[in-house]
């Protein structure tokens, strides 16, 4: 049961996700509505995110930069 307790204690709410991503809670809610954001869990009426799902989702986002020098 210790693993389960650790998992439950590490779950993030939408305010945590907004703080981590630097975006608004409204953006996090919009992602959920449009099914574009990280995977989430519903526990009753509460929405929670596993830290590893948030990390995976962030890593999957397109990134810019790293352009090659023109020749």
C-alpha positions in Angstrom: 0.0 0.0 0.0 2.9 2.4 0.5 3.3 2.7 -3.3 -0.4 3.6 -3.7 -0.2 6.2 -0.9 2.9 7.7 -2.5 1.1 7.9 -5.9 -2.0 9.5 -4.4 0.1 12.1 -2.5 2.0 13.0 -5.7 -1.1 13.7 -7.8 -1.4 17.2 -9.2 -4.5 19.4 -9.4 -5.2 21.8 -12.2 -3.7 24.7 -10.3 -0.4 22.7 -9.9 -0.4 22.0 -13.7 -1.1 25.7 -14.5 1.8 26.7 -12.2 4.2 24.1 -13.6 3.4 25.1 -17.2 3.2 28.8 -16.5 -0.2 29.0 -18.1 -3.6 29.8 -16.7 -6.0 27.4 -15.0 -8.5 28.3 -17.8 -6.0 27.0 -20.3 -5.6 23.7 -18.4 -9.4 23.4 -18.4 -9.6 24.2 -22.1 -7.1 21.4 -22.9 -9.2 19.0 -21.0 -12.4 20.1 -22.7 -10.8 19.8 -26.2 -8.9 16.6 -25.2 -5.6 18.1 -26.1 -3.9 18.2 -22.7 -2.1 15.7 -20.6 -4.0 12.5 -19.4 -5.9 13.1 -16.2 -7.8 11.1 -13.6 -11.3 11.8 -12.3 -11.8 11.0 -8.7 -15.4 11.9 -8.0 -15.7 15.5 -9.2 -12.0 16.1 -8.7 -9.5 16.2 -11.6 -6.0 15.0 -10.9 -2.8 14.5 -13.0 0.0 12.1 -12.5 3.3 13.9 -12.6 4.7 11.4 -15.1 1.8 12.0 -17.5 2.3 15.7 -17.3 6.1 15.2 -18.0 5.3 12.9 -21.0 2.8 15.4 -22.4 5.3 18.3 -22.1 8.0 16.2 -23.8 5.6 15.4 -26.7 4.9 19.1 -27.4 6.4 20.5 -30.6 9.4 22.7 -30.0 11.1 25.4 -32.0 14.6 26.5 -32.3 17.5 24.4 -33.1 17.5 25.7 -36.6 20.4 24.8 -38.9 22.7 27.4 -40.4 21.8 28.4 -43.9 24.3 27.5 -46.5 
